[in-house]
Amino acid sequence: MRKSKSRSTARMATAAGLTTGAVTAALLVAPTAAFAATTVTPPVVAPGGVATITDTDSSPFTAGTGATASRVQLLTTGTTCVTPMPAASASVLAADITTAPNVAESTTTTVTFRLPATATAGTNGQAKRYLACVYNPTGGTAREGLAAGYPVWVGTPPTLTTTIGPSGGGNTVGVTTSTPIFTGVTTVGAQFTTANDCPTTYATPTANLAGTVTRVGDASVNVAVPAGVASATTGTLRFLMCLYNGTATTSALISAARYTVSHVLLSQYTGPWQGLNALNITGATPLFAGIDTVGVAFQQTACETTYEETGGATLKPVTQANVRRISDERVALTIPALHSSAPTAATEWLSCLYNGAVDESSPLIASVAYTATTVHTATGITPSAGPALGGSRIVVSGTALPLTPGEITATLGGTPLTNITPISATAFSAITPAHAPANNVALVVSTSSGQHTLANAYSYTAALKVTPNTAPNTRPVSVIVRGVGFQSAAFPTDGDLVAGAHFYLVEGTYSGADSGGDRANAPVTDCANVLVLSDTEGICTLNLHRRLDLEGDAEVAQYTPPVAAANDVTTVLGSRIITAIADEFTELHVGQIIAETGNTNIPAGTRIVNVLGPRTAVISTPAVGTDADGFTMAYQVPIYRTNVSITTTGTNTIAAVTAPDGTFSQADVGKVIVGHTNITDGTRILSVQSSTAATLSANAATAGTDTATMHLQYNPVPEGAYNLTFVSNGAVGAVSSDPNYVQSLVSSGSTFTVSSF
């Protein structure tokens, strides 16, 4: 049951050791409480901007709008207003109250008006002082408000990196301006005040209220907040941060901004009226030390001085199940629903913290303002998945989204979206960032109204983009591969075709699943010699002229034709398709060079570039004639060099061989050795150290010298369309045995075409 305000206030005053009057002066009790009865907002008004005078102590203003509102004149000189209202002149500037879009509105305690065009700022946008005098709507002798008028500063309003900070200072606030107000100002002075106006000159600041300023540039400074910027009570206290063109007593004011201190800081000061959002409350000091249970309530009027366990429309206690005491300086909670239906405008509440949650006895220890509003929502993303490389355009749907560019920021999986463009109040577009592959990451959309999180919003797929994306199968080709996560991948350096990470060229979709000890869909070749340039970019060499076997763990070395000849082969003029009467062709024929044709319809040197079936193959050069009767087609044995003397040095882990000076060159890497007594036919040269030394891909049987033949021929990758795929582990069954296994998906960017040109 809620108690009366007078009873609660007296109880708080006793607990805090304050008088009731001191509590009232502490500005704790109302979310909208100002730090003075008379204020001009904002403290520095941009030229042509709108200013509001608030005066709750002087004679009332005339309520009205437009021509019926109180009149305002700005004096360029003088220290007091005069009557009757003087005529406009060079020194008396009249605020326009009738012409749209100028503002003229007044209540009994406020007057709002737009500055006349003649009210200009000082040098480089520095603040220039005017005196606002208020008169009744008729413009007669009746002066309203203070006879001394209200100081109005016209200049460049500064932007603070934070407008609320810890009581007792110790933090640094960044200050930036849209004009270079600090040009020529070697030393910038700063002081804080709770008065309704900054001192005109730096003079002698109150002890512990002068800030230390670091000049960053002509439009930027950092201000270290002094210890005196503090609230003596449990509530917040508002200050003016006043900036000067020096620290001499005569240094003039150049700008000012509002700054609030609090014993507790919130992770967000605006949120949805429906509640249910998480809130972090951090104490400027170990505020919660020795407190086992922290009571929290949200209240539209003054905070109750002791915790109330029940509430109503303006008091919303937070159930203890939704409050978490994290440390002596931090409490986390879930905000309750602050309204039963959407309010017509933003509503101000106080978040009230108590030493305990015992009804009517746990005392108030701190409070800070919180605004409930109709916060935007995000309801979905189209498309809901895209490549981890980023760069995809997405459309976010939602409600109550701002239409002004720059008012929306958002993260997807914790990484900021870019190029955010409002489309309507229910949608905006953006470009996705690069992100490690992940499923169902959250979207967090932030505006001035607060923050909304859409869980399980988007998946980053491990897709690649390869450049170039086409090449012939007559040679190796270097390609640039773009993706995410390359720096953490363990690419092999010893030519291993299975262990470690790989960029595989695959027909269809790669599958490393165990299929009788082999991979279910193995690669046709490996993109070897990987050079990782960054986490998102690498270069590798596609050996398109050397195909892997069906298991994908060894290169197919064709140093002899699979058969002596193919019989009854037919051709069609201008076609690259050849056919056989019987089953003649296998994938081992790919890459074979046709040596003789039995007629002249196939040009000499033509290769078989693909096998479409046991009776159909594709040749590299179109036939120059038609032969429907069939002919015998033989193959050339491609010898690189003969009678090469090679000495093996024994059964090493990987055989090292020597030869007479000038035997080896880098062009020999990849060549196949045939006919050597101590070397298994088909063993290839893995690397060349010098003209006399090389390393083979397999061990030699014994030490000794013999002559051999070196062959050029490999079985190349057939022409056609493939996919370049990244796998973090090429081992058989790694997809199920490796908990950190990653495989890229097939996408348009990963398609690679082996062509005939």
VOGU-3710 file (C-alpha; in Angstrom, 3 decimals, decimal comma):
1> mrksksrsta> 0,000/0,000/0,000  1,385/3,404/-1,002  1,909/6,050/1,668  1,396/9,804/1,453  4,194/11,968/0,098  4,625/13,989/3,289  5,126/10,859/5,387  7,583/9,334/2,890  9,619/12,499/2,452  10,035/12,995/6,192
11> rmataagltt> 11,190/9,393/6,584  13,841/9,830/3,857  15,107/13,059/5,366  15,648/11,415/8,723  17,446/8,437/7,166  19,753/10,648/5,131  20,512/13,126/7,897  18,938/15,987/5,901  16,198/18,422/6,601  13,021/18,191/4,581
21> gavtaallva> 13,921/21,473/2,911  17,325/20,129/1,895  15,696/17,112/0,338  13,401/19,321/-1,694  16,337/21,382/-2,881  18,207/18,280/-3,954  16,125/18,007/-7,119  15,674/14,310/-6,445  11,939/14,150/-6,476  10,873/14,974/-10,019
31> ptaafaattv> 12,134/13,563/-13,314  11,857/16,978/-14,980  13,366/18,993/-12,147  15,693/21,767/-13,333  18,729/23,020/-11,448  17,318/26,562/-11,188  13,887/28,181/-11,210  14,937/30,382/-14,152  16,595/28,906/-17,237  17,127/29,545/-20,928
41> tppvvapggv> 17,204/26,341/-23,007  19,465/25,485/-24,720  22,263/27,368/-22,956  23,763/28,279/-26,356  21,282/28,729/-29,214  22,337/28,291/-32,840  21,640/31,293/-35,116  18,053/31,036/-36,278  17,353/28,448/-33,594  14,579/28,173/-31,029
51> atitdtdssp> 14,986/29,176/-27,393  12,731/28,622/-24,393  12,705/30,835/-21,301  11,443/29,121/-18,138  10,639/31,223/-15,072  8,653/29,776/-12,193  9,359/32,606/-9,716  8,571/35,910/-11,466  5,253/37,369/-12,596  3,460/35,043/-15,040
61> ftagtgatas> 3,729/35,265/-18,807  0,701/35,511/-21,093  -0,427/32,124/-22,387  -0,948/32,023/-26,137  0,476/31,156/-29,540  1,530/33,249/-32,515  0,215/36,808/-32,245  -1,357/36,086/-28,842  1,914/34,885/-27,299  4,206/37,052/-25,223
71> rvqllttgtt> 6,511/39,289/-27,268  10,318/38,888/-27,067  12,983/41,432/-27,913  16,735/40,927/-27,770  18,964/43,756/-26,616  22,499/43,822/-28,004  23,637/46,109/-25,177  22,449/46,974/-21,679  21,880/45,073/-18,482  18,166/45,551/-17,880
81> cvtpmpaasa> 14,899/45,645/-19,802  12,986/48,880/-20,245  9,354/49,924/-20,585  7,501/50,641/-22,707  8,649/48,104/-25,295  11,187/49,901/-27,515  10,944/49,883/-31,285  13,136/47,488/-33,224  16,524/48,917/-34,156  20,133/47,956/-34,602
91> svlaaditta> 20,387/47,394/-30,862  16,857/46,033/-30,299  16,111/42,837/-32,215  12,496/41,726/-32,381  11,755/37,992/-32,494  9,274/37,223/-35,276  6,125/35,748/-33,738  3,789/35,630/-36,723  5,584/34,292/-39,806  5,849/30,536/-40,300
101> pnvaestttt> 7,930/28,572/-39,535  8,903/30,879/-36,689  7,847/29,760/-33,218  5,874/31,861/-30,765  4,289/30,124/-27,820  3,956/30,972/-24,175  2,432/29,612/-20,998  2,338/31,211/-17,579  5,883/29,915/-16,902  7,519/29,548/-20,350
111> vtfrlpatat> 8,092/31,571/-23,499  9,331/29,860/-26,688  10,551/31,907/-29,662  12,791/31,696/-32,716  15,819/33,958/-32,874  15,603/36,768/-35,442  18,002/36,554/-38,380  19,878/39,572/-37,048  20,912/37,668/-33,888  24,274/36,325/-35,028
121> agtngqakry> 27,063/34,380/-33,371  30,501/35,716/-32,559  33,801/35,008/-34,293  34,132/31,404/-35,548  30,746/30,596/-34,054  31,700/31,581/-30,510  28,858/32,505/-28,172  27,592/36,095/-28,248  25,448/37,448/-25,394  22,031/39,042/-25,865
131> lacvynptgg> 19,426/40,076/-23,299  15,889/38,755/-23,858  13,086/41,031/-22,657  9,514/39,738/-22,491  6,441/41,912/-23,041  2,717/41,281/-23,226  1,222/40,392/-26,624  0,013/43,934/-27,317  3,550/45,280/-27,070  2,512/48,006/-24,624
141> tareglaagy> 4,006/49,097/-21,367  3,423/45,799/-19,576  6,719/44,051/-19,189  6,609/40,377/-18,163  9,044/38,271/-16,174  12,330/39,567/-14,812  13,017/43,256/-15,134  16,692/42,383/-15,595  15,770/40,179/-18,571  17,112/36,757/-19,478
151> pvwvgtpptl> 20,622/36,222/-20,941  20,540/34,424/-24,299  23,797/33,187/-25,814  23,851/32,794/-29,614  26,592/30,626/-31,108  27,568/27,053/-31,890  26,061/24,540/-29,452  28,673/21,935/-28,501  28,045/18,195/-28,669  29,187/16,124/-25,676
161> tttigpsggg> 30,204/12,476/-25,911  28,019/11,968/-22,842  25,569/14,343/-21,197  25,430/12,413/-17,925  28,345/11,257/-15,811  29,296/9,975/-12,358  28,832/12,167/-9,325  32,266/13,262/-8,163  33,785/13,548/-11,620  36,991/11,779/-12,548
171> ntvgvttstp> 35,791/11,062/-16,076  36,604/12,840/-19,331  33,972/14,301/-21,662  34,702/14,903/-25,329  33,378/18,191/-26,765  32,965/18,807/-30,497  31,451/21,710/-32,413  30,275/22,225/-35,989  32,316/25,420/-36,331  35,974/25,987/-35,291
181> iftgvttvga> 35,190/27,935/-32,117  38,612/27,144/-30,633  40,556/28,691/-33,527  43,311/30,871/-32,077  42,461/29,758/-28,525  45,691/28,300/-27,173  44,337/27,508/-23,722  40,686/26,602/-23,246  39,155/27,200/-19,831  36,279/25,158/-18,419
191> qfttandcpt> 34,224/25,466/-15,274  30,976/23,977/-14,037  28,116/25,788/-12,342  24,631/25,029/-11,031  23,533/28,599/-11,725  21,036/29,373/-14,479  23,705/31,064/-16,610  27,450/30,790/-17,145  29,614/33,645/-15,842  30,380/36,048/-18,696
201> tyatptanla> 34,122/35,727/-18,022  36,255/32,964/-16,527  36,923/35,099/-13,417  37,743/32,909/-10,390  35,987/29,527/-10,587  34,456/27,958/-7,497  36,828/25,485/-5,844  36,801/22,005/-7,411  34,582/23,156/-10,280  37,293/24,060/-12,819
211> gtvtrvgdas> 37,858/21,345/-15,431  41,179/20,488/-17,039  40,946/20,930/-20,806  43,000/19,227/-23,502  42,748/20,985/-26,834  42,322/18,446/-29,644  41,670/20,805/-32,542  39,901/23,975/-33,642  36,532/22,273/-33,117  37,288/19,709/-30,429
221> vnvavpagva> 38,487/19,530/-26,812  38,440/16,988/-23,987  37,308/18,129/-20,547  38,349/16,265/-17,375  35,435/16,612/-14,947  36,562/17,842/-11,501  35,577/16,273/-8,165  33,268/19,134/-7,230  30,834/18,214/-9,994  28,788/16,080/-7,648
231> sattgtlrfl> 25,353/15,643/-6,142  25,179/15,870/-2,354  21,968/13,839/-2,296  20,775/10,540/-3,702  19,424/12,152/-6,852  20,853/13,763/-9,964  22,129/17,323/-10,239  22,369/19,396/-13,399  25,305/21,647/-14,199  26,342/23,987/-16,974
241> mclyngtatt> 29,700/23,194/-18,557  31,060/26,642/-19,469  33,939/26,969/-21,961  36,173/30,053/-22,218  38,875/31,403/-24,511  41,475/31,109/-21,774  41,866/30,868/-18,008  42,531/34,536/-17,258  39,904/36,298/-15,165  38,833/38,295/-18,250
251> salisaaryt> 38,666/35,334/-20,657  35,290/35,435/-22,425  32,698/32,661/-22,616  32,701/30,927/-26,019  30,158/28,118/-25,504  28,231/26,069/-22,940  26,302/22,817/-22,591  24,139/21,046/-20,032  25,762/18,217/-18,061  24,119/16,013/-15,430
261> vshvllsqyt> 25,740/13,999/-12,645  24,266/10,994/-10,928  25,255/8,447/-8,308  24,159/5,753/-10,736  24,497/5,489/-14,507  22,208/3,511/-16,802  23,149/1,451/-19,831  20,269/3,230/-21,603  18,145/6,186/-20,569  15,306/5,599/-23,025
271> gpwqglnaln> 13,394/2,388/-23,627  10,081/0,880/-24,745  6,955/1,541/-22,723  6,259/-2,208/-22,891  9,396/-2,858/-20,801  11,023/-6,314/-20,756  14,349/-4,819/-21,890  17,525/-5,432/-19,882  19,086/-2,541/-17,956  22,510/-2,227/-16,340
281> itgatplfag> 22,791/0,196/-13,410  26,333/1,136/-12,435  27,261/3,028/-9,288  29,742/5,889/-9,487  31,088/4,478/-6,200  30,644/1,049/-4,533  27,061/2,074/-3,877  25,794/-1,465/-3,284  28,556/-2,565/-0,891  27,072/-4,388/2,083
291> idtvgvafqq> 23,635/-4,545/0,453  22,466/-8,105/-0,116  19,175/-7,180/-1,741  18,716/-4,119/-3,935  15,155/-2,914/-4,312  14,267/-1,189/-7,587  11,130/0,645/-8,645  10,154/2,989/-11,483  8,069/5,985/-10,498  6,633/8,870/-12,506
301> tacettyeet> 6,378/11,205/-9,539  8,853/11,576/-6,684  10,649/8,413/-5,604  9,145/6,964/-2,472  11,642/7,483/0,345  11,292/3,835/1,336  10,640/0,832/-0,869  6,989/0,108/-1,695  6,274/-3,479/-2,727  3,006/-2,636/-4,478
311> ggatlkpvtq> 2,320/0,051/-7,037  -0,161/1,504/-9,452  -0,191/3,462/-12,698  2,725/5,685/-11,626  4,707/3,246/-9,450  6,150/0,041/-10,921  8,243/-2,041/-8,479  10,607/-4,548/-10,076  10,089/-8,063/-8,755  13,161/-9,454/-7,017
321> anvrrisder> 13,324/-12,327/-9,504  14,148/-9,708/-12,159  16,894/-7,936/-10,159  20,495/-9,178/-10,152  23,134/-7,718/-7,839  26,335/-8,230/-9,867  28,882/-6,461/-7,659  29,288/-3,599/-5,202  29,008/-1,233/-8,168  26,566/-2,930/-10,524
331> valtipalhs> 22,972/-4,137/-10,656  21,212/-5,642/-13,672  17,464/-5,960/-14,077  14,566/-6,447/-16,468  12,385/-3,347/-16,732  8,678/-3,987/-16,106  5,909/-2,765/-18,406  5,560/0,930/-17,553  2,213/1,422/-19,339  -0,719/-0,843/-20,134
341> saptaatewl> -1,038/0,708/-23,607  1,077/2,943/-25,816  1,343/6,498/-24,418  0,602/9,421/-26,716  4,021/10,903/-25,927  7,234/9,959/-24,172  6,857/9,757/-20,394  9,526/10,468/-17,810  10,122/8,112/-14,918  12,624/7,827/-12,121
351> sclyngavde> 14,511/4,604/-11,591  14,604/4,420/-7,795  17,089/2,182/-5,937  16,721/1,064/-2,322  18,828/-0,566/0,377  16,672/-3,670/0,450  13,197/-4,625/-0,669  11,356/-4,566/2,641  8,023/-2,759/2,336  8,007/0,718/3,921
361> sspliasvay> 11,421/0,393/5,598  14,204/-0,063/2,993  15,576/3,470/2,409  16,165/5,151/-0,948  19,863/5,259/-1,925  19,851/6,669/-5,477  17,675/7,657/-8,406  18,074/8,727/-12,020  15,701/9,671/-14,827  14,493/7,152/-17,430
371> tattvhtatg> 12,223/7,847/-20,417  9,596/5,408/-21,672  8,593/5,869/-25,271  7,206/4,128/-28,321  10,454/2,494/-29,376  10,942/1,169/-32,867  10,913/-2,562/-33,474  12,649/-4,841/-35,962  10,530/-7,736/-37,162  12,651/-9,395/-39,851
381> itpsagpalg> 15,489/-9,289/-42,392  15,245/-10,055/-46,102  17,168/-12,095/-47,110  17,790/-13,780/-43,765  21,179/-15,251/-44,737  24,192/-14,140/-46,735  27,932/-14,643/-47,200  30,284/-14,112/-44,285  32,345/-11,918/-46,595  29,625/-9,271/-46,224
391> gsrivvsgta> 28,658/-6,694/-48,814  25,097/-8,008/-49,193  22,175/-5,580/-49,326  19,462/-6,434/-46,809  16,118/-4,850/-45,964  15,097/-4,669/-42,308  11,371/-4,477/-41,634  9,938/-3,065/-38,417  7,791/-0,341/-36,891  8,243/3,288/-35,797
401> lpltpgeita> 11,555/3,615/-37,657  13,006/7,133/-38,116  13,017/8,568/-41,637  15,958/10,927/-41,161  19,320/9,588/-42,415  21,780/9,079/-39,588  19,171/8,464/-36,897  19,427/4,682/-37,188  22,427/2,571/-36,227  22,421/-1,209/-36,125
411> tlggtpltni> 24,644/-4,214/-35,540  24,295/-7,714/-36,954  26,027/-10,306/-34,839  27,771/-7,483/-32,974  29,264/-5,910/-36,127  27,873/-2,574/-37,419  25,778/-2,431/-40,569  26,834/0,190/-43,111  25,033/2,384/-45,663  21,846/2,410/-43,591
421> tpisatafsa> 19,155/4,082/-45,691  15,609/4,740/-44,379  12,918/3,525/-46,788  9,795/4,172/-44,709  8,613/4,046/-41,123  8,500/0,270/-41,499  11,742/-0,509/-43,359  15,354/0,476/-43,981  18,096/-1,009/-46,137  21,729/-1,640/-45,208
431> itpahapann> 24,890/-3,448/-46,268  26,087/-6,404/-44,209  29,624/-6,384/-42,771  32,165/-9,169/-42,934  31,613/-11,610/-40,082  32,817/-15,063/-39,130  30,396/-17,763/-40,302  27,578/-18,061/-37,750  23,953/-19,109/-37,581  21,048/-17,068/-36,207
441> valvvstssg> 22,891/-13,975/-34,970  20,982/-11,100/-33,382  20,086/-7,766/-34,978  20,272/-4,753/-32,651  18,693/-1,534/-33,963  19,354/1,716/-32,066  17,725/5,130/-32,403  17,312/8,120/-30,114  14,253/6,334/-28,692  16,233/3,352/-27,492
451> qhtlanaysy> 17,388/-0,048/-28,577  15,552/-3,080/-29,936  16,969/-6,582/-30,335  15,689/-9,159/-32,803  17,069/-12,563/-31,883  17,877/-15,283/-34,446  17,709/-12,693/-37,208  20,415/-13,629/-39,719  22,947/-16,300/-40,640  26,409/-15,617/-42,057
461> taalkvtpnt> 27,219/-18,380/-44,502  30,790/-19,330/-45,337  30,708/-18,412/-49,021  33,696/-17,536/-51,178  34,353/-15,167/-54,045  37,055/-16,202/-56,515  38,848/-14,005/-59,082  39,414/-14,842/-61,901  36,614/-17,365/-62,191  37,585/-19,085/-65,451
471> apntrpvsvi> 40,761/-20,543/-67,006  41,846/-23,315/-69,417  43,080/-26,678/-68,134  46,435/-26,377/-69,897  48,317/-24,693/-67,056  48,185/-23,639/-63,395  46,382/-20,358/-62,614  46,711/-18,087/-59,570  43,398/-16,984/-58,119  42,387/-14,523/-55,408
481> vrgvgfqsaa> 39,962/-16,004/-52,884  37,877/-13,788/-50,604  36,036/-15,069/-47,568  36,357/-14,978/-43,768  38,528/-16,840/-41,248  41,616/-17,560/-43,347  44,191/-16,450/-40,758  43,112/-19,110/-38,288  43,114/-21,874/-40,942  46,003/-24,387/-40,975
491> fptdgdlvag> 46,878/-24,693/-44,679  49,489/-27,420/-45,373  52,949/-26,386/-46,555  54,172/-29,836/-47,640  51,762/-30,488/-50,503  49,484/-32,741/-48,427  46,204/-33,087/-50,325  44,101/-34,184/-47,326  45,335/-32,932/-43,939  44,630/-29,376/-42,804
501> ahfylvegty> 42,682/-26,599/-44,480  42,231/-26,456/-48,254  40,667/-24,562/-51,107  39,268/-27,453/-53,150  37,843/-27,320/-56,662  34,789/-29,578/-56,573  32,220/-30,776/-59,056  28,939/-30,052/-57,297  29,072/-29,789/-53,492  32,089/-31,080/-51,596
511> sgadsggdra> 31,398/-33,868/-49,121  34,101/-35,125/-46,821  31,748/-37,626/-45,220  33,203/-41,115/-44,845  32,109/-43,337/-47,717  33,924/-46,649/-47,378  37,121/-44,917/-46,273  36,969/-42,259/-48,987  35,318/-38,855/-49,155  31,770/-39,012/-50,520
521> napvtdcanv> 32,472/-36,269/-53,100  36,177/-35,569/-53,317  37,828/-32,571/-55,027  39,025/-32,666/-58,630  42,049/-30,540/-57,741  43,557/-28,554/-54,892  44,275/-24,823/-54,933  47,786/-25,157/-53,527  50,568/-22,859/-52,243  48,124/-20,742/-50,235
531> lvlsdtegic> 49,339/-17,262/-49,321  47,075/-15,699/-46,690  47,066/-11,928/-47,172  44,484/-11,173/-44,469  41,674/-12,878/-42,619  39,430/-12,226/-45,624  41,789/-12,702/-48,567  44,196/-15,328/-49,850  46,005/-16,287/-53,071  46,448/-19,878/-54,233
541> tlnlhrrldl> 47,385/-21,834/-57,364  44,779/-23,972/-59,117  46,594/-26,837/-60,826  44,016/-27,285/-63,562  46,436/-29,350/-65,667  46,744/-31,964/-62,887  43,597/-33,701/-61,744  43,268/-35,657/-58,496  42,129/-39,264/-58,488  38,601/-40,292/-57,494
551> egdaevaqyt> 39,577/-40,355/-53,819  41,021/-36,856/-54,125  44,222/-37,770/-52,305  46,725/-38,153/-55,164  47,402/-36,644/-58,570  46,691/-38,803/-61,612  49,986/-39,017/-63,530  49,397/-40,046/-67,153  52,910/-40,834/-68,350  51,509/-43,574/-70,614
561> ppvaaandvt> 48,168/-43,673/-72,418  45,458/-45,719/-70,669  45,091/-47,841/-73,839  47,002/-48,031/-77,080  44,200/-46,696/-79,263  40,477/-46,059/-79,547  38,686/-47,865/-82,392  35,795/-46,854/-84,612  35,799/-43,154/-83,651  33,545/-40,786/-85,659
571> tvlgsriita> 33,670/-37,015/-86,166  31,362/-34,254/-87,395  32,692/-31,222/-89,258  33,054/-28,210/-86,941  32,129/-30,170/-83,804  34,281/-30,830/-80,742  32,291/-33,967/-79,930  33,705/-37,340/-80,998  31,897/-40,664/-80,599  32,922/-44,318/-80,531
581> iadeftelhv> 30,994/-47,366/-81,663  31,852/-49,266/-78,447  32,820/-48,234/-74,891  36,208/-46,606/-75,342  36,555/-43,580/-73,065  37,136/-43,139/-69,328  38,114/-40,108/-67,278  41,748/-41,212/-67,645  41,586/-40,153/-71,292  41,152/-36,497/-70,293
591> gqiiaetgnt> 44,341/-34,678/-71,247  45,549/-37,278/-73,712  47,103/-35,820/-76,857  45,888/-37,402/-80,081  48,961/-38,564/-82,036  47,441/-39,944/-85,218  43,903/-40,263/-86,472  43,890/-42,627/-89,414  42,557/-39,722/-91,437  42,853/-35,917/-91,464
601> nipagtrivn> 39,615/-34,908/-89,700  41,254/-34,233/-86,283  44,210/-31,782/-86,309  47,448/-33,143/-84,883  48,132/-32,125/-81,279  44,437/-32,009/-80,366  43,692/-33,052/-76,753  40,736/-34,761/-75,102  39,416/-32,174/-72,655  36,374/-33,967/-71,244
611> vlgprtavis> 34,688/-37,359/-71,252  30,900/-37,230/-71,320  30,408/-40,985/-71,332  32,102/-44,245/-72,314  31,344/-43,533/-75,982  31,469/-39,701/-76,062  34,365/-37,311/-75,526  35,141/-33,607/-76,109  38,268/-32,559/-77,978  40,124/-29,253/-77,745
621> tpavgtdadg> 39,896/-28,358/-81,441  36,826/-28,773/-83,697  37,002/-31,508/-86,320  37,823/-30,289/-89,814  35,797/-33,015/-91,509  33,083/-35,612/-91,023  33,792/-39,363/-90,697  30,711/-41,483/-90,055  32,425/-44,826/-90,754  34,870/-44,707/-87,827
631> ftmayqvpiy> 38,660/-44,757/-87,623  41,352/-45,808/-85,178  42,665/-43,033/-82,899  46,059/-43,372/-81,147  47,661/-41,287/-78,368  51,007/-39,596/-77,976  53,307/-40,412/-75,063  54,426/-36,939/-73,829  58,079/-37,254/-72,873  59,780/-34,227/-71,298
641> rtnvsitttg> 63,392/-35,494/-71,241  64,995/-38,915/-71,691  68,127/-40,532/-70,268  68,240/-38,239/-67,233  70,855/-39,496/-64,755  69,467/-39,424/-61,192  71,133/-40,615/-57,978  68,960/-41,557/-54,991  70,366/-41,049/-51,505  68,349/-43,649/-49,638
651> tntiaavtap> 64,988/-44,191/-48,001  64,446/-40,724/-46,577  61,127/-39,467/-45,271  60,782/-37,733/-48,631  63,444/-38,829/-51,069  66,248/-36,432/-51,952  67,985/-37,001/-55,271  71,098/-35,602/-56,953  72,181/-35,345/-60,561  74,901/-33,810/-62,750
661> dgtfsqadvg> 75,081/-30,041/-62,786  72,334/-28,485/-64,907  69,922/-31,417/-64,645  67,130/-29,734/-62,666  65,320/-26,393/-62,931  62,189/-24,961/-61,366  60,332/-25,962/-64,531  60,778/-29,591/-63,450  58,563/-29,203/-60,358  55,588/-31,507/-60,835
671> kvivghtnit> 57,190/-33,642/-63,546  56,817/-37,432/-63,337  59,787/-39,833/-63,247  59,531/-43,174/-65,049  62,012/-46,021/-65,625  64,381/-45,516/-62,667  65,428/-48,668/-60,806  65,066/-47,119/-57,326  62,125/-44,759/-57,936  58,542/-45,922/-58,294
681> dgtrilsvqs> 57,106/-44,972/-61,693  54,843/-41,917/-61,414  56,740/-40,309/-58,510  56,795/-36,571/-59,094  59,368/-33,910/-58,357  58,064/-32,025/-55,343  60,667/-29,238/-55,238  63,998/-28,237/-56,795  66,755/-26,972/-54,495  69,425/-26,424/-57,170
691> staatlsana> 70,440/-27,585/-60,636  71,871/-30,735/-59,028  69,382/-31,517/-56,222  65,637/-32,106/-55,937  63,089/-33,691/-53,601  60,583/-36,320/-54,667  57,004/-36,871/-53,504  57,751/-40,441/-52,344  60,662/-42,369/-50,853  63,272/-44,034/-53,022
701> atagtdtatm> 63,634/-47,769/-52,527  67,424/-47,757/-52,128  70,439/-45,607/-52,864  71,905/-45,745/-56,344  72,233/-44,175/-59,774  70,155/-44,901/-62,875  68,776/-43,118/-65,907  65,085/-42,197/-66,162  62,554/-40,480/-68,339  60,755/-37,320/-67,123
711> hlqynpvpeg> 57,219/-36,833/-68,380  55,031/-33,746/-68,731  51,658/-35,424/-68,895  49,060/-35,342/-66,142  45,371/-35,969/-66,253  43,940/-32,383/-66,353  40,668/-31,189/-64,866  37,918/-31,711/-67,474  36,246/-28,656/-68,940  33,074/-27,589/-67,184
721> aynltfvsng> 31,643/-25,672/-64,210  32,936/-26,303/-60,673  32,834/-24,722/-57,224  35,794/-23,507/-55,218  35,197/-24,610/-51,628  37,012/-23,796/-48,393  37,269/-26,592/-45,823  39,018/-26,204/-42,490  39,869/-29,910/-42,417  40,155/-32,102/-45,535
731> avgavssdpn> 40,354/-35,409/-43,670  37,815/-38,141/-44,365  34,851/-37,731/-42,005  36,075/-34,395/-40,563  32,604/-32,933/-40,967  31,408/-35,152/-38,104  34,607/-35,765/-36,126  35,995/-32,205/-35,991  33,867/-29,957/-33,708  35,432/-26,839/-35,275
741> yvqslvssgs> 34,873/-27,934/-38,870  33,930/-25,153/-41,298  32,970/-25,507/-44,954  31,976/-22,759/-47,345  28,707/-22,941/-49,217  28,150/-22,969/-52,938  27,397/-19,474/-54,236  27,541/-17,536/-57,472  30,853/-16,017/-56,334  32,488/-19,416/-55,804
751> tftvssf> 31,706/-20,813/-59,272  34,774/-21,546/-61,405  34,657/-22,572/-65,068  37,383/-24,662/-66,706  37,228/-23,423/-70,283  38,732/-24,269/-73,651  40,558/-20,966/-74,039
//
